[in-house]
């Protein structure tokens, strides 16, 4: 998803990851987030981390990606 719309890519996710800038971090098997568009984090009742983006979108971090996200954010 971008400011201009939503896109689907037929490449494998690791191939797309090689094309992305260092501002992106993997948060699940099928999703990367641009940290420049991160508004804030919220802990949910279930213990997961919800990412609130500046455009109002909410997405969730997979458990296996939490460590990488924390390292990238410096927390």
Backbone bond lengths (Angstrom), bond angles and torsions (degrees), N, CA, C in turn:
res aa  C-N    CA-C-N  psi(-1)  N-CA   C-N-CA  omega(-1)  CA-C   N-CA-C  phi
1 X - - - 1.442 - - 1.530 107.32 -
2 X 1.313 115.77 136.22 1.458 121.51 177.43 1.518 108.74 -130.32
3 X 1.308 116.13 -177.96 1.467 119.97 176.08 1.525 111.09 -63.86
4 X 1.329 116.29 -24.00 1.455 121.17 -174.73 1.520 113.75 -100.59
5 X 1.303 117.87 -3.07 1.450 119.73 178.92 1.511 112.41 146.48
6 X 1.308 114.77 -171.21 1.448 123.17 -178.07 1.527 108.65 -111.62
7 X 1.333 116.55 140.75 1.458 120.73 -177.02 1.521 110.34 -131.93
8 X 1.318 115.42 150.24 1.453 121.31 173.47 1.521 107.45 -116.81
9 X 1.319 115.91 137.03 1.456 121.79 -178.24 1.517 108.00 -119.08
10 X 1.312 116.36 136.37 1.459 120.00 -178.60 1.523 113.49 -88.26
11 X 1.324 117.26 0.23 1.465 120.51 177.62 1.518 109.69 -77.08
12 X 1.312 114.70 161.81 1.460 119.89 175.60 1.527 108.01 -72.52
13 X 1.319 116.49 152.59 1.451 120.80 -174.01 1.532 112.66 -62.42
14 X 1.332 117.44 -36.49 1.465 118.88 178.41 1.529 111.38 -66.82
15 X 1.337 117.58 -27.89 1.464 120.95 176.16 1.527 110.46 -71.23
16 X 1.299 116.36 -39.23 1.469 121.16 177.67 1.530 109.44 -66.81
17 X 1.330 117.36 -39.97 1.464 121.92 -179.04 1.524 110.99 -58.13
18 X 1.313 117.53 -35.50 1.459 121.71 179.01 1.519 112.28 -67.05
19 X 1.336 117.56 -24.65 1.459 122.27 -178.20 1.524 113.14 -88.21
20 X 1.315 116.74 -18.12 1.462 121.07 -174.54 1.528 111.85 -80.21
21 X 1.328 114.83 154.09 1.464 120.32 177.22 1.533 109.14 -74.30
22 X 1.329 117.35 165.72 1.472 120.66 179.01 1.530 113.76 -65.23
23 X 1.326 117.56 -8.09 1.465 121.12 178.36 1.522 112.53 -72.90
24 X 1.333 117.49 -12.33 1.455 121.56 -177.61 1.519 110.61 -95.12
25 X 1.324 115.39 143.90 1.456 121.69 176.87 1.535 108.05 -133.55
26 X 1.333 115.00 141.13 1.460 120.60 179.51 1.521 108.86 -78.57
27 X 1.334 116.66 129.17 1.463 120.20 -179.67 1.527 113.05 -117.81
28 X 1.334 116.90 -6.45 1.459 121.32 175.64 1.521 108.50 -164.44
29 X 1.310 116.38 -179.47 1.468 120.16 179.42 1.525 112.73 -61.38
30 X 1.302 116.91 -25.74 1.464 119.43 -173.28 1.520 114.14 -126.31
31 X 1.323 117.49 15.08 1.462 117.75 -172.78 1.528 112.80 -144.82
32 X 1.330 114.43 135.20 1.460 123.36 171.40 1.521 106.97 -117.71
33 X 1.328 116.57 151.29 1.466 121.19 178.12 1.516 108.25 -128.37
34 X 1.328 115.23 138.34 1.457 121.36 174.22 1.524 107.33 -82.15
35 X 1.320 116.82 117.58 1.459 120.93 -176.53 1.530 112.42 -64.93
36 X 1.320 117.74 -20.19 1.467 120.47 177.48 1.530 111.84 -68.26
37 X 1.328 117.48 -20.28 1.460 121.64 -179.02 1.527 112.73 -103.20
38 X 1.330 116.17 7.89 1.460 121.18 178.14 1.526 109.70 -78.14
39 X 1.333 116.29 125.10 1.463 120.78 178.76 1.531 109.45 -90.26
40 X 1.340 115.98 -55.45 1.461 119.80 178.16 1.517 110.59 -163.29
41 X 1.333 114.90 168.31 1.464 122.90 177.42 1.521 109.00 -107.81
42 X 1.316 115.58 148.54 1.461 120.92 174.42 1.519 108.93 -134.16
43 X 1.315 116.97 137.44 1.458 121.12 172.23 1.519 107.92 -88.95
44 X 1.323 116.44 131.59 1.456 120.35 -178.83 1.527 110.02 -91.40
45 X 1.304 116.15 168.61 1.459 122.40 178.70 1.530 110.36 -61.89
46 X 1.331 116.63 -32.72 1.459 121.42 -179.66 1.532 112.32 -77.41
47 X 1.330 117.95 -6.02 1.455 121.52 178.48 1.519 114.60 92.54
48 X 1.318 117.58 6.73 1.458 120.48 177.71 1.523 109.62 -91.89
49 X 1.322 115.57 166.79 1.460 120.90 178.84 1.526 108.70 -104.44
50 X 1.319 115.16 125.49 1.461 121.36 176.09 1.526 107.66 -101.04
51 X 1.320 116.55 131.19 1.457 121.78 175.46 1.510 108.49 -98.51
52 X 1.305 117.00 125.20 1.455 122.48 175.61 1.525 106.82 -102.48
53 X 1.322 116.14 121.10 1.452 120.81 -178.62 1.520 110.56 -95.44
54 X 1.313 116.74 161.82 1.461 122.11 -175.85 1.522 113.10 -62.87
55 X 1.336 117.62 -23.12 1.467 120.08 179.17 1.525 112.49 -88.13
56 X 1.332 117.32 6.37 1.463 121.30 177.87 1.515 114.48 93.75
57 X 1.308 118.39 -5.80 1.462 122.90 179.69 1.528 110.25 -73.02
58 X 1.321 115.54 142.11 1.457 121.61 174.64 1.519 108.16 -117.11
59 X 1.312 116.25 134.28 1.457 121.28 175.90 1.519 108.09 -140.55
60 X 1.314 116.49 163.86 1.453 120.59 -173.31 1.521 111.15 -118.65
61 X 1.328 115.54 147.69 1.456 122.42 -179.52 1.528 108.63 -92.93
62 X 1.326 115.86 128.82 1.464 120.46 175.58 1.524 109.20 -67.28
63 X 1.317 116.97 146.88 1.464 121.34 -177.96 1.524 112.22 -54.64
64 X 1.321 116.80 -39.83 1.462 119.80 -177.24 1.523 112.89 -71.49
65 X 1.339 118.41 -11.92 1.466 122.16 -178.89 1.530 112.82 -104.42
66 X 1.322 117.85 -3.48 1.463 121.60 -176.67 1.528 111.39 -61.88
67 X 1.316 117.23 -45.13 1.465 121.06 -177.47 1.529 110.55 -59.49
68 X 1.329 116.94 -46.34 1.460 121.23 179.55 1.528 111.40 -62.41
69 X 1.321 117.69 -42.17 1.451 121.30 178.58 1.529 111.39 -62.21
70 X 1.324 116.42 -45.17 1.467 120.24 179.48 1.529 111.13 -61.55
71 X 1.327 116.50 -41.01 1.473 119.72 177.86 1.524 111.03 -62.42
72 X 1.314 116.66 -43.02 1.456 120.75 -179.07 1.518 112.30 -66.51
73 X 1.340 116.66 -32.73 1.461 121.52 -179.84 1.531 111.83 -87.24
74 X 1.317 116.87 -11.72 1.461 120.65 179.86 1.508 113.49 75.91
75 X 1.323 116.99 32.20 1.476 120.55 179.32 1.512 110.39 -119.82
